[in-house]
Amino acid sequence: MKSYRITPMALLAAFLIGLDQLTKFLVVTRMEEGESIPVLGKYLAITSHRNSGAAWGMLQGQMIFFYIITVVVLAILVYVYIKEAKDNLLLQTAIVMLVAGSLGNFIDRILFQEVVDFVDVLLIFYDFPIFNVADSALTVGVVLMIVEFFFMGKGEKDAGN
């Protein structure tokens, strides 16, 4: 019988998905849609919001498109993780954050045909679109991926020339 061990990356993914789903559950069950609770005055609030589109409300109501894109992106991320990230902790972390964020929002789309958002931030004069834990994981994953591809991996390629 083959034994499996839980890796730190699997724990990170489970933590992020769990935190995302728990926070969304709390917002849905304890707040009315549109209700807002100030945390740091007008600069940070917990606001119960639903989004049937993507970032900044783009492509509202296009659930079939989101299902297909999410499955394709997840397949690509798993492939890259298996083929390219074996000895690269930064790339592994980036991919796991992208997978966890994608799955967190995918769960919402499957269950509710919309995504639960609640983090409401005012950056000086810009009212940033309301987001959630999954969106944060996606953003950090993209930033880490950019750092890996444009800064960290550069020295290895230059050394081979």
LUMDRENTI-795512 format. One record per residue (C-alpha): residue in three letters; x, y, z. Coordinates in steps of 0.001 Angstrom, whole numbers, padded with zeros to 6 digits, always signed. Layout:
BEGIN
ALAXYZ
...
***
This chain:
BEGIN
MET+000000+000000+000000
LYS+001395+003354-001014
SER+001602+006012+001696
TYR+001058+009658+001014
ARG+002408+012577+002953
ILE+000903+016004+003174
THR+003330+018532+001754
PRO+003710+022132+002926
MET+002330+023274-000440
ALA-000789+021132+000018
LEU-001215+022622+003492
LEU-000851+026139+002062
ALA-003498+025421-000587
ALA-005866+023888+001968
PHE-005348+026821+004356
LEU-006019+029439+001666
ILE-009104+027673+000296
GLY-010391+027062+003828
LEU-009827+030677+004892
ASP-011479+031920+001705
GLN-014542+029739+002135
LEU-014821+030430+005886
THR-014687+034202+005454
LYS-017231+034069+002622
PHE-019509+031843+004724
LEU-019335+034321+007605
VAL-020175+037237+005312
VAL-023089+035414+003661
THR-024587+034131+006918
ARG-024044+037188+009135
MET-024462+040160+006823
GLU-027109+041411+004436
GLU-025943+041944+000879
GLY-024789+045558+000603
GLU-024217+045879+004356
SER-020896+047447+005301
ILE-018954+047367+008562
PRO-016181+049985+008881
VAL-012853+048598+010131
LEU-010501+051563+009539
GLY-012859+054463+008983
LYS-013570+055025+005309
TYR-010323+053295+004224
LEU-011191+049675+005046
ALA-014563+048023+005496
ILE-016141+044595+005343
THR-018853+045002+002715
SER-021096+042138+001634
HIS-021018+042132-002169
ARG-021677+039623-004970
ASN-019953+039551-008340
SER-021194+037444-011246
GLY-018219+038533-013355
ALA-014443+038691-013096
ALA-012148+041364-011696
TRP-013654+044861-011766
GLY-017012+043306-012681
MET-015963+042377-016218
LEU-017895+039696-018149
GLN-020929+039710-015857
GLY-022984+036519-015933
GLN-020654+034538-018213
MET-020547+031464-015929
ILE-019929+028834-018647
PHE-016952+030879-019850
PHE-015585+031067-016275
TYR-016044+027327-015744
ILE-014124+026491-018928
ILE-011361+029037-018346
THR-010892+027943-014732
VAL-010560+024266-015656
VAL-008081+025092-018460
VAL-006020+027401-016218
LEU-005971+024839-013394
ALA-004789+022135-015808
ILE-001992+024387-017077
LEU-000955+025327-013528
VAL-000819+021669-012430
TYR+001219+020800-015534
VAL+003703+023638-014900
TYR+003923+022688-011225
ILE+004771+019065-012090
LYS+007137+019835-014984
GLU+008888+023054-013933
ALA+008570+023721-010212
LYS+010178+020638-008665
ASP+013147+022409-007048
ASN+011799+025954-007121
LEU+010057+026991-003909
LEU+009089+030443-005224
LEU+007455+028985-008340
GLN+005725+026293-006274
THR+004340+028932-003914
ALA+003168+031120-006800
ILE+001385+028230-008495
VAL-000211+027003-005267
MET-001547+030501-004558
LEU-002940+030720-008095
VAL-004552+027284-007781
ALA-006022+028057-004348
GLY-007390+031422-005494
SER-008854+029919-008638
LEU-010483+027080-006699
GLY-011846+029433-004030
ASN-013720+031522-006579
PHE-014605+028434-008666
ILE-016382+026925-005655
ASP-018511+030091-005381
ARG-019331+030061-009088
ILE-020379+026403-008966
LEU-022471+026796-005790
PHE-023956+030279-006251
GLN-023264+031366-009867
GLU-021502+034409-008383
VAL-018494+035183-006184
VAL-018797+036528-002650
ASP-016581+039587-002138
PHE-016190+041567+001071
VAL-012867+043426+001457
ASP-013629+047058+000628
VAL-010572+049332+000408
LEU-010258+053042-000342
LEU-006729+053843-001564
ILE-006406+057588-001078
PHE-009016+058674-003664
TYR-009486+055363-005515
ASP-012275+053090-004295
PHE-010721+049729-005115
PRO-013140+047008-006325
ILE-014370+044836-003446
PHE-012428+041548-003277
ASN-011944+038395-001183
VAL-009246+036030+000121
ALA-009156+034060-003158
ASP-008586+037281-005116
SER-005745+038165-002738
ALA-004160+034729-003250
LEU-004446+035177-007026
THR-002824+038610-006856
VAL+000061+037459-004666
GLY+000509+034400-006895
VAL+000767+036579-010002
VAL+003281+038899-008289
LEU+005400+035918-007204
MET+005230+034485-010725
ILE+006422+037809-012169
VAL+009276+037951-009644
GLU+010276+034380-010535
PHE+010140+034803-014297
PHE+011619+038278-014609
PHE+014026+038516-011686
MET+014895+035194-010062
GLY+015236+032963-013123
LYS+017190+035611-015050
GLY+020564+034872-013448
GLU+020380+031153-014286
LYS+019684+031886-017955
ASP+022412+034540-018170
ALA+024981+032185-016593
GLY+024371+029614-019350
ASN+025237+032018-022199
***
